[in-house]
Amino acid sequence: MTVHAWEKLYLDDLSLGQQFESDSVRVHRASMLAFAQEYDPQPFHLDPEAAELSLFRGLAASGWNTAALTMKLLVDSVPLADGIIGLGIELSWPTPTYPDDLLRLQCTVQAIDPSSSKPDRGVVTMFMETLNQNDKVVQRATGKLLVFRRPPPD
C-alpha cells in the first residue's frame, strides 16, 4: 500500500492482510563501520580480512544495524498517527547484510486486537521482511505495535 506522507493511520484504518512497502535505503560502508565500532565491535563487522575468513565471507553489517535501518524504513512507510510504538518483537537475520546492499521493507498486518480495558487503543501484529536488491530476506520480524484509535471529534 502506498501511503502519502500527509496521511496518518489509526487502528480503525488498518485491516487484516493490509500491506505496506517502503522505498529503498542503501547500506553505506562508512556508516556500517561506524555503527559496528560503536555498538557491535566484532572483527567480521570491522575488519575486511578477518571477515573474509568468517562465516560471512566478507564484511557484514551487524544485525542490529540492519534492525536500525529497518526501523527507519518502517517509520517512513507505515505512518501511524501517534508513531511506531513497539510492544515487543521477534526477529531473525536469515541472510547477511553487506556494504552497498539496497534494502526495502515489506509489512503485512497479521492481527488487530482492540483493547477491552482501554478502548482508545489496540495491539497490531505486523509481519515484516527486509529484503536486499536480490530479494533475499536479510531480516524477518514479527512485531507488536501499540496503535491508537482515531480521537472523537471535538
C-alpha positions as CSV (number, residue, x, y, z in Angstrom):
1,M,0.0,0.0,0.0
2,T,1.3,3.4,-0.9
3,V,0.5,5.9,1.8
4,H,1.2,9.6,1.3
5,A,3.4,11.4,3.8
6,W,0.4,13.6,4.9
7,E,-1.8,10.6,5.7
8,K,-1.8,9.4,9.3
9,L,-3.3,6.0,10.1
10,Y,-5.2,4.9,13.2
11,L,-6.3,1.5,14.4
12,D,-9.6,2.0,12.6
13,D,-7.8,2.5,9.3
14,L,-5.9,-0.9,9.4
15,S,-7.2,-4.2,8.2
16,L,-6.0,-7.8,8.3
17,G,-3.7,-8.6,5.4
18,Q,-3.1,-4.9,4.6
19,Q,0.4,-4.4,3.1
20,F,2.9,-1.7,3.2
21,E,6.1,-1.4,1.2
22,S,8.9,1.1,1.8
23,D,11.3,2.9,-0.5
24,S,14.9,1.7,-0.5
25,V,17.8,2.6,1.6
26,R,21.5,1.9,0.7
27,V,23.8,0.4,3.3
28,H,26.8,2.8,3.3
29,R,30.1,1.1,4.2
30,A,31.3,4.0,6.3
31,S,28.0,4.2,8.3
32,M,28.0,0.4,8.7
33,L,31.6,0.5,10.1
34,A,30.8,3.4,12.4
35,F,27.7,1.5,13.8
36,A,29.8,-1.6,14.4
37,Q,32.6,0.3,16.0
38,E,30.1,1.9,18.4
39,Y,27.7,-0.9,19.1
40,D,28.9,-4.3,17.9
41,P,32.7,-4.2,17.6
42,Q,33.4,-7.7,16.2
43,P,36.0,-8.5,13.6
44,F,33.6,-9.7,10.9
45,H,31.8,-6.2,11.2
46,L,35.0,-4.2,11.3
47,D,38.0,-5.9,9.6
48,P,37.7,-6.9,6.0
49,E,40.5,-9.5,6.2
50,A,39.0,-11.2,9.3
51,A,35.6,-11.0,7.7
52,E,36.8,-12.9,4.7
53,L,37.7,-15.8,7.0
54,S,34.4,-15.7,8.8
55,L,31.1,-17.4,8.2
56,F,30.1,-14.2,6.3
57,R,32.9,-14.5,3.7
58,G,33.1,-10.7,3.7
59,L,32.4,-7.6,5.8
60,A,28.9,-7.9,7.1
61,A,26.7,-5.4,8.9
62,S,25.6,-6.1,12.4
63,G,22.1,-7.5,12.7
64,W,21.4,-4.5,14.9
65,N,22.4,-2.2,12.2
66,T,20.0,-4.0,9.9
67,A,17.3,-3.6,12.6
68,A,18.0,0.1,12.9
69,L,17.8,0.6,9.1
70,T,14.6,-1.5,9.1
71,M,13.1,0.8,11.8
72,K,13.8,3.8,9.6
73,L,12.0,2.1,6.7
74,L,9.1,1.2,9.0
75,V,8.7,4.7,10.2
76,D,8.8,6.1,6.7
77,S,6.3,3.6,5.2
78,V,3.8,2.9,8.0
79,P,2.6,6.4,9.1
80,L,0.8,5.6,12.3
81,A,-0.8,8.7,13.7
82,D,0.9,8.5,17.1
83,G,4.2,7.0,15.8
84,I,5.6,3.4,15.9
85,I,5.3,2.3,19.5
86,G,6.7,-1.1,19.9
87,L,5.5,-3.6,22.5
88,G,7.7,-6.5,21.5
89,I,9.4,-8.1,18.6
90,E,10.7,-11.5,17.4
91,L,13.4,-11.2,14.7
92,S,15.9,-13.2,12.8
93,W,18.6,-12.5,10.2
94,P,18.5,-15.3,7.6
95,T,20.9,-13.6,5.2
96,P,23.7,-11.2,6.0
97,T,23.6,-7.5,5.1
98,Y,26.6,-6.3,3.2
99,P,28.0,-2.8,2.3
100,D,26.2,-1.2,-0.6
101,D,23.1,-3.5,-0.3
102,L,19.9,-1.8,-1.1
103,L,17.2,-2.6,1.5
104,R,13.5,-2.3,1.4
105,L,10.7,-3.3,3.8
106,Q,7.5,-5.2,3.2
107,C,5.0,-5.3,6.0
108,T,1.7,-7.1,6.4
109,V,-0.9,-6.6,9.2
110,Q,-1.4,-10.1,10.7
111,A,-3.6,-9.3,13.7
112,I,-5.6,-6.4,15.1
113,D,-6.6,-6.7,18.8
114,P,-8.6,-3.8,20.2
115,S,-8.1,-3.4,23.9
116,S,-11.0,-4.3,26.1
117,S,-9.8,-2.3,29.0
118,K,-8.5,0.8,27.1
119,P,-11.0,1.5,24.3
120,D,-8.8,4.2,22.7
121,R,-6.1,1.7,21.6
122,G,-5.2,-1.7,20.4
123,V,-2.3,-4.0,19.5
124,V,-1.4,-4.6,15.9
125,T,0.8,-7.6,15.0
126,M,2.9,-6.7,11.9
127,F,4.9,-9.3,9.9
128,M,7.9,-7.5,8.4
129,E,10.5,-8.7,5.9
130,T,13.6,-6.6,5.0
131,L,14.9,-7.6,1.6
132,N,18.0,-6.7,-0.3
133,Q,18.4,-5.8,-4.0
134,N,18.3,-9.5,-4.9
135,D,15.0,-10.1,-3.0
136,K,16.9,-12.1,-0.3
137,V,15.4,-11.6,3.2
138,V,18.0,-10.1,5.4
139,Q,15.7,-9.6,8.4
140,R,12.4,-11.2,9.3
141,A,10.4,-9.9,12.2
142,T,7.0,-10.1,13.8
143,G,6.3,-7.1,15.9
144,K,3.5,-6.0,18.2
145,L,2.7,-2.3,18.0
146,L,0.5,-0.1,20.2
147,V,-1.9,1.8,17.8
148,F,-4.4,4.3,18.9
149,R,-7.9,4.8,17.6
150,R,-9.0,7.9,15.8
151,P,-9.9,10.5,18.5
152,P,-13.5,11.6,18.6
153,P,-14.2,15.0,17.0
154,D,-14.2,17.9,19.4
